[in-house]
Amino acid sequence: MPEGSGSRSVFVRASDPEASFPGARFLEEVRTELRRLAGDAPPPVEELREQASAWADEERRRHRELFARAGSDAARAVLVRRAVLGCAPLAVVSGAWLQWLSGPANADDPAALRILSLYASDLGVGHPRASRGSAYLSLLRHLQLAANAAPPARLGSEPRIGDGAFYIPGLLLAMSRRPDDFTPEILGADLCLRTVGLLPALAAVRETLPAATDWTAVDPGSARQEGEPSGAELCRAAVRELPAAAHDGTPDRLLLGFAWALAALRRWSVVLYDELGASRDPAYEMGELMRLRAREGAVYHHGFELGGRPLSAWLQECRTDPAPLLKALAGSRLVKPGRSQTSALVGSLVGEDGPMFRVFAPEDLAVIRRWIDSLPAAPSPRSSAEDASVPPPASAAGDGAASPARPVMPSLTLPGLAAAPVSEGHAPADLREAYHRLQTRTDTPALRRWARDYVHGWLARSGHGADRSELPLPERWGPEGLRPWLVEQHDRHSHEFEESSGAPVPSREALIDSTVQLAPLTLIDGSWLQGFTDYEHASSEIGFSLFETYWDELGNGEARLNHPLIYREVLAEMDVELPPTGSREFASWPGFRDSSFELPVYWLCIGRFPQTFLPEVLGLNLAMELSGVGGTYRRAHIALKTHGFSTRFVDIHNTIDNVSTGHSAWAADAVDTYLTTVPTAQGASARDEAWKRVRTGYRSLNPPAGFRARRAGRRARLAGSARRSEGAR
């Protein structure tokens, strides 16, 4: 199957935080898919919400009744297992499609801030592994089903989950990688999912296992904490902030996303319901197991006769139809119908001395035993073929006669994902163009290469002469971590501030000029961490505090606390009115010097590669969060106050960046956590190399500006271009 074909393939690719998704053909394929399921004219959103709520209530009732008919605990355990696995691709990434809807270009936009509040709630901001998906992973672990569940992309290799289960999350995640093209559609689909709430099959599981996980976290429509707005309320607040202008089709696109999600949920839930109903017959699960194992088994069983044919021949046939094999096994000496404890198939054959030792996992053996025990011990009026056959899913649910055309889940076929881009795009002509284009999440191959080369060049410059410099960071990282060093640096900053307390305050003109020249940097505050909005990074042990830092920089979703907006208030007091940060007009504003874009562009570039440059980002983050605490912010406070300007921006940073419980402390802890993950088994050199990269990242906030350092940077950028040219030959 070519890349881009199949829901599973799309899900896996879209789970990569550094994945690049093309435009043009891919975008039209996604829009076509949305329209195909949603129809041409979705009703108003309130009507859609009523439909979704009514459908969810009825579907939950059906699933609860299905579980009630399970009979035995063993049969109910089968339903639980299959329901939890079937819901896993959607539930384990619950809310992840919001991950890129905020960025530097819209960091002060009311809608983006509301969406970020919703997303932060989904993540359980401030705590590692506290996301809604993490709560579902706990359920998988409770049921011992998590072998292929972390990170979520691993679910793609879980053979017990069908391709259809990846359809909804796969398309949502794919759209999330193109937020500039699909924000209304994503938010519409999200509103649908939160209106539905706990997935119907999981409602039945919850009644069966009420203490297996935090079910309020698994339910995307619920509140994470008592007294907080629910997920559904937060989503509706975000929808209300979306621009209502019809020129870009936002209202209709939101309805399209909702209608698509509801139609897809309906299809998927019917398919899952039918599969659950069919699995009540042990022959159904036995047939699935044999089908999954047939290909590998056919290689080894040419010499074993079963019903006058080599077992390998039965297994080859089983890949498309397991019923004949089940009939042959049921009538063979390997199986004692109704008595699995005396059947060789799950006894001597798979014992320690048997020829099939460890061929089947314990859960596989449970499926086989259940099937054997379900076989009648004495011949029945029906043929043995009927006894052992695999029932069709639609007829096994016990919900009336089967429809001649039961819904099936579509498979995502997006060949545009694998197709070569129609255009490579063009690299930025200068820093100002780069600054403008890099503020959005969307890229082109040419822009991506330019950004990577810029980072390599900047880091080469930053690393030049580092062994001879007086870099504040220790030469080697020790097991005591960075907290003691952090306090020492705070003391040093304070001491330097006290020593310079008599220094003259800059003039009003100089203060305004420096404030203006820092605007391209400060108005994208936190952009070096934009990669840590990615779902897995944002809730990881290393990344959760980096996301919380990013969340703080943008004001925790509140405009009054939003750092870019607070900075603009200071500029307004200085009679400086700037265009919107994400606009071309801002980047081309003549009051900025070109050099004022050098560091901001580096932030924007490195923020796109949270995995490739993880150690460097951690070092940069530490340098940034510590840079002003205790000294620089206090000097800026004096200067601003002297000339009658608000000191709020520097005051808030001096407090939230503190070395005990603030951003600089979190930054140090993130570095320590990362370095403890570097295996010592690789030798001291591995950790030393990782620490060297952290140190380079730390120095990259203020790299050397001399001729040789800049030459090292230029050479590194040219080397990247040369390597690509050589590889293309």
N, C-alpha and C positions, 0 to 999 in steps of 0.2 A: 504494500500500500504506500503510495507516495506521500512525502511529508505534506501536511496540511489536509490530508484525507482522513476521515474518521474522527469522531468526537474525542476519543482517547488521545489521539495524537495532538489535537489542538489544545486540549487541557494541559498536557505535559509541556508543550512549547510555551504556552502562555503563563506557566508557573515560573518561568525563568525571569528573575528581576532585571537581567540585562538583555533580554530578548528584544530584537528589533522587528517590528511588524510593518510591512510595506503599505503603501497607499493605493490609490487608483483601483485596480482590479479587485483587490482584497476588500476594500471598503464597499464596493458595489455588491460583492458576493454576500457580505454580512447584511447589508440593507435588504437584499433580495430574500435572504433567509428569514429575516424578521417579518417582512410583509407576507411571506408565504404562509406562515402560521397565524399571524395576527389578523389577516384579512385587510380589506381596503379602507374601511371606515369604522374604526373602533368607537364605541360610545363614550360619553363624558366620563371623567375620572371617578366621580362619585358612583355612577352606575357600575363601573368596572370594580370598584371596591366592594360594592354590595354583592356582585356576582362572585368575587373571589372569596368573600366571607361565607356566603351560603354554600359554595362548592366545598370549601375546606371543612365546614361543619358536617356536611353529608359524607364526605370522603373519610373523615375521621370515624364517623359512626360505622361505616362499612368495614374499616380495618379493625375496629374494636370487636365487631361481631365475628369477623374472621378469626381473630385470636381466641375468642370465646369458644369457637367450635373446634379448637385444636385438640381437645380431649386430654391427652397425657401431657405431663411436664416435658417429656422428650420431644413431642411434636411441637409444643409451644417454643421450646428452645431453638428448634429449627427455624420457626418463623421469626424469632428475635434475631437470630444470626443473619438470616437473609435480608431482613428489613434494614438492619444496621449497616450491612455492607452495601446494600442498594442505595441508601441515602448518603453514604460516606463522601462521594466526590463533591456533592453540593454542600453538605454540612461541615466538612472539614475545612472549607475555605469561606465560611459564611461571612459575608461583608467584604471579601477581598477585592471585589470588583470596584470598590471605592478608592483603592490604594493610590491611584495616580490622578485623582480628580482635583487635587490641590497642587500648586507649584509656584515658583517664583513670580510668574506673570499674573497670577490671580491671588496672591497671598493676602491681599486686603479686600478681596471681593466678598460681599455678604453671603452669596450663595456658596462659594468655596469654603467659607468659614463654617457655615452650617453643616455642609457635607463632612468637613473635617471633624466637627463635634460628634457626628453620627459614627464616623469611622473610629474615632478614639474610644468611643463607648464599646464598639464591637471588639476592639483590641484589649479592653480592660487596661487602659493606659496607666502607666506607672508600675506595672507588675509584669514579670516575665511569664510566658506561657499562660496568659490569662485571657486570651482571645476566645471568641465563641468557637472557633475551630479547635482550639486546645481543649475546650470542654468536651467536644465530640471525640477528640482523640483519647481522652480519659475513658469515655464509654467503650471505644474500640479496645483499649487496653484491658478494661474490666472484663470484657468478653474474650480476651486473648485473640483479637482479630487485627492487631496493629502491626504485624510483621512488615507490611508493605504500606504503611500509612504516614510515615514521617521521613522526609518532608512530603507535602501533599503530592508532588509529582511522582512519588513512588507508587501511588495508587494506580498509576498507569500500567504497572506490571502485575497488578493483582488479578489473577485469572478468574476469581469468583465474582468479579464485578463486570457486568456487560457493558458494551460500548455505549448503549443508550443512557446509562447513568451519568455519563460525562457530557451529554449534550448541553444541558442548561449551564453548568459551571464553565464548560469549555468555551462557549460563545461569550458568556459574560466576561471571563478573564481576557479573552482575545480583544473584546471591545475596550477593556480597561487599559490596554496598552496603546490605545489611540483615543485618549480622553478628549482631545480637541474636536474629534469627529463624532463622539457618541455619548457625551455627558447626559443629555436629556433622556436618551434611550436607556442608559444604565440606571439612571435615577428612577425612571418609570418601572423598570423591571424590579429594582430594589423595593419600591413601594408595594408592588404586588407580593413579593416574597414576605415582606413584614406584615402585610394585611392577612395573608394566609397564616403566618405564625409557624408553630411547630408542625412539621410535615406530617401528613395524615398517618403514615405508617409508624412514625416515631411516637405519635400520641398513644398508639397501642403498646409500643415498647415501654413507654414511660409508666403506664399502668401496671405492666408486668414487672418492671425493675425500677421502682420509684427512687431508689437511693444509689443508682449506678453512676450518676454524674450530676452536675449542676444543670438541671433541665431548663432553668430560666435563662442560662447562658446559651444553651443550644437553641432556644426559641428566639429567632431574630426579631420578632415583634415585641419582645418583653423588655423590661428595664433591667439593667445590670445590678443596680443597687436600689434598695427600698427608698422611696422618696424622689428618685431621679426620673426624668422623662423616659418613656418607653422607647424602644427602637422604632416603633411605628410612628410615635409622636415626633421624634427627632427627624425622621425621614420626611414627614409631612411639612415640618418647618423648613427643611432644605428645599422642598418642592416649591413652597410659597416664595422663596427668595429667587428662584429662577426667573430670568427676564421673560416677561410675557409677550414681548414683541413677536409679531407673526412673520417678520421678514426672514428669520432664519428657521422658521418652522418649529420652534421649541415646544409649544403646547402640543402640536400634533405628534411630534417625535416622542414626547413623554408618554402619550397615550399608546403609541406604537410599541414602546418598550414594555409597558404594563400588559397590553393585550397579548403580545408575544409570550411573555413569561407565563401568563395564565393559561394560554393554549398549550404551551409546552409542559407545564405542570400537570394539566389534565391528562395529556397523553402518557406522560411518564408514570403518573400515579396508577393509571389503569394497567399499564404493562407490569408494574411492580406488584400490584394487587393480584393480577392473574398468576404471576410467577409464585407468589406466596401461597396462593390457593393450590396451585399444582404441586408445590413442594410438600403439601400434606400427605401426598402419596409417596412413600419411600422410593418407589421406582423412578420417580422424576429426578430426585437428587442422585440416585445411583446412575441413571443414564447420563446426567451431566458430568459426573465424576469420570465415568468411562470415556466419554467424549474428550474430556480435557487430557486424559492420560494416554489416549489411543496412539497418538503419533509416535511417542517415544517407546511405548510398549511393543509396537509392531516390529521394531528393530530386533527384538531379542527372542521372539517366541515362534520361530519357524518350525522347530522340532516338536512342539507340544500340540497333540491332537485334541480337539474339542468338537464332538459331534461329527467326526469324520473329516474335519478341516483343520489346517494349521491355525493355531490361535492368532498368529500374525495376520491371517486373512480376515478373521473376525474383527480384529482391531482396526484394520484398514477400513472396513465397512463401517465400523463404529464411529468414525470421524464425521460421518454425515447422518447415520441412523444407528443409535445404540440398541434399539429394541431387539434385533436378532441376537446380539451377543448376550443380552440379559436373559433371553429365553434359553439360549444354550447353556449358560452358567447355571440357571435355575434347575435344569434337568441333569446336570453333571454330578460327578462324584465329589466335586469341590464344595458343593453346597448341600446342607441338610435343611430343607425348608422349615421355617419356624424355629430352628435351633442353631443360632449363630455360634453358641459356645462349643458345638461339636463339629463345626464346618471347617474344613481344611483351608478354605480361602482366607479366613481370618484367624487361623490357628497355626498348624504346622508350616504352612507355606511362608508365613510372615514372621515366624519365630526366629530366635537367634541363630538357629541352625538351618533355617529354611532358605530356599533359593530366592525368595522375595523379601528378605529381611530389610526393613527400613524403606521399602519401595513406597509404601503408603504412610502418610503422616497419621498421627492419632485421630485427627478430625476426619480423615478419609476412612479410617477403619470404623469409626462410629457410623458413618453413612452406610457402609457395606453391611455392618451388623444390623442396622435398622431395616435395611431392605430384606436381608435374609429372614429376619424375625417376622416380617410382614407377609412372607410367602406362606400359603396354606400348607400345613403339614401333610394333609391328605389331598388327593386329586379332587378338584372342584369340577362342577358341570362345565365351566368354561375351559377353553384350551389353555395349555400352559403358556402359550404366546400371549393370551390376554392377561394372564396373571402377572407376567413379568414385563409387559410392555410399558413404555413411557407415555403417560397421558398428555394430551395437548393442554397447554396452559389454560386456555379459555374455559375448558369444561371442568376444571378441578376446583374452581373457587367456590362452588356450591351456591352461586348467586343467580340461579335461573339458567335458562337456555343460552348457549353461546351465540353471540352475533356472528353472522357470516363474515363480517369485516371488522375484526377487533383492531383498535388503534395500535400502531407500532411507533416506536421512537425513531425519528429521522436520524441519520448519521450526518455529521458535518462534513461536507465536501467543499473545501476552500482551496482550490488549486492555486489561487493567487498568493497563498502563503509560501508556496515552493517556487513560484515563477520568478524569474529574474526581474528586478525592477525595471519598469519602463524607462525610468531615468535615474541615474545615480544621484541626481541633484548637483548642487555646486557647493564648494567649500566657501566659508565666509571670506569676503574680500578684505576685511579688517576687523579689529577688535569690536568696534561699535556694532557692526552687523552680527558678529558672533554673539555679543551680549543680548541682542534682541532675539535672535533665533533660538538660543539655548535656554531661554526662559520657559519655553513650552516643552512638554514631554515628547512630542512628536519629533522624529528625526528622519534623515535620509542617509544612505550609505556614505555620501561624501561628508556630511556634517558629523556623523559618528566617527569617521576616521580622523577628521580634523580635531575633534574634541579629545580623542585618545592621544593623538600626537602632541597636542598642547599640554596635556597632563604629563606625558613622558618628558617633554622639554622642561617644564616647570620643576619637576622633581629632580631632573639631572642638574639643573641650576641650583636647586635647594641642597642637593647632596655634595656639591662641589666644595672641597676643602672642609667638609664637616669634621673630619678627624683632627683638624688643626684649629677649629673654632672653639669658642667658649660657650658651647651650647648648654643651657641650663639643665637639660635632662641628664641623669646619670649615664655613664658610659655603658653600664650593664644593668639589666633589670634583675632585681632580687626577689626572693619569695616573700619579703615583707610588703611588697607592692609599692604603690606610688603615694599612698596617703601621707606618710611621714615627709616625703619630699615636697608634697603639695603644700603642707603647712609651712615648710621652710621657705618656699617661694612666696607665699603670702606675706611672711615676715619680711622678706627681702623687698617686696614691693612697698610695704608700709614704711620700711626704713628709708628707701629711696625717696618716697613722697615727703617724709619729714625733713630729709636733707635738702630737698629742693623747695621747701615751703616758702622761702624768700624770693623765689624766682619771679620775674615780672609776668603778669597776666598778658596773654596776646591781645593785640588791639582788636577792636570790634570788627574791622575789615578783615583781619587775618582769621579771626574766629569764624566769620561767615564764610569766607573762602574755603577753609578746611572742612566746615560742615557740608558745604555744597559738593566739594570734591569727593567726600565720603558717601554721598547719596547713592551712587550706583552700587556701592558695596552694602551699605546699611539697609537699603530698601529691598534687598534680597536676603535679609538676615536668615541664617539657617539653611541656605541653599546647598551648602556642602553636604547636608544630611538628607537631601531630598530622596536619595536612594533607599533610605531607611524608613520611608513610608510603605515600602513593600511589605506585604502581609507577614511573610516568614521572618524577615529582618526585624520588623517593628515589634514583634512579640518574643524575640529570642533573648537568651541570657545576655548576649553582647549588645544587641540592638534596641532593647526595650527602652533604655534610658536615653538613647540617641533620638528615638522617636519622641519621647516625652520632652526632650530639649527642643526639638523642632516644633512640637505642639505649643510649648511655652513661647517660643519666638513669635508665633502667629497669634498669640493672645488667648490660647485655649478656646478658640472659636468665638471670642468676644471682641468686637471692634474696639472697645475702649481700652483693651489690653494689648492690642495688636501692635507689635513693635514698628513695622513700617508706617502705620498710621500715626503713631506717637512721634516718629521722626519727622513726618510731614508736618505735624503741628509745630515743631520747632522751626522748620524751614519757613512756614507761613509767618511766624513771628519775625523772621528775618526778611520778610517781604519777598520770599522766593516761592514761586508757584511752578511746579514741575508737571509735565505731562504724565499720564499713567505709566507706571514702570514698565509694563509689558509692551508698550507701543513703540513704533519706529521713531516717533517724535522724541521720546525720552532718550533713546540711544544717540540720536543725532543732535540733541540739544547743544547749542554752541557754547554754553557756559561751562561745560565739562572739558577737562583736558583729556587727551587720548590716554595718557598714563593712568587715569582714574579707572580705566576699564581692565587693566591687566590682572589684578587680583580677583575682581568679581568674575571675570571670565574663567579663571582657574577654578573658583568655587563651583561655578555652573557645570564645568566639564567633569571634574572629579566626582561630583554628586551623581552623575549618570552611571557610574561604575562601582557600586557598593561592594561587589565581590572581588573584582579585579584589583582594586586599590584599597581593600579593607584596612590593612595596617596603616597606610598613609592617611586615610580618612580619620582613623582613631587618633593619630598623632596631631593632625591639623585641628581636630575638634578640641583636644586638650589645650593646645596653644591658644586657640580662639577664646575658649571659655575662661582661661586663666589670665589672659592678656591684660585686662583692665582692672581686675579685682585688687582692691587695696591701694592702688596708686593712680593709674591713668584715669579711671572714672572719677576719682576724687578731685584730680586736677581739672578735669573737664567740668565738674560741678562748679568749682570756684570761678572758672572763666565764664561759664554761661550765666551764673548768678550775678557776677560783676557787671555784665552788660545787659542785665534785665531779661534774660531769656529763661524759659522753662528748663528745669534740670531733671524733669521726670524721666527722660530716656536714659540718662547715665545713672540715675539713682536706682531705677528698677533693675538695671543690669548689675550694679554693684551688690545688690541683695540676692537676686536669683542665681548669680554665678558664684556664690560663696563656696568656700573650700570645705565646709562641713556637711551641708545637706543640699547644696546647689549644683548648678551645671558643671562647675569645674570638678567637684567631687564625683559626680556621675561620670564625667569624662575619664577621670583617673581609674575609676572602677571598671569601666568598659575596656580600657587597655589591659588592666590586670586580668580580667576575665578572659580576654582574647589570648593573652600570653600563656595562661594556664592550660589552654586547649592545644598548644603546640606540643606534640609528643616529645617527651625527653628521650624516648627510645631512639629517636633519630639523631641523638647526640646534642651536645651543647651548641653546636654550630647552627642547628635549625632554629633554636630560640634566639640565638644571637642575631641571626639574619632577620628574623621577624622584628626584633627590637630595633635593628638598624633601620628597617623600613618605617617603623613608628617614629623614630628620631628624625628621619628625613621628612616625614609628614609634619612633624612639629615645626621644623625649621621652614617648611614651605609657606607658613603664614607671613614670614618676613625673610625671604631668601636673599642671599648676597646679591648686590647690584653691580659688582665690578665687571670689567670687560671679560675676564676669563670665565667667570661664572655664567655670564650671559652667552658666551661662546659655547660652553658645555651644553646649555639648554638648546641652542640652535642646532648643534650637532645631533642631539638626541632626537629632535623633531625630524630632521632630514634623514636620519637613519631609519626611522619608521617608514617614511615615504619610500626610501630606497628598497627596504625589505619587501614592501608590497609590490613594487615595480618588478623586482626580480622574480617574485613568486608568480606574477602574471605571465611571465615569459614561457 
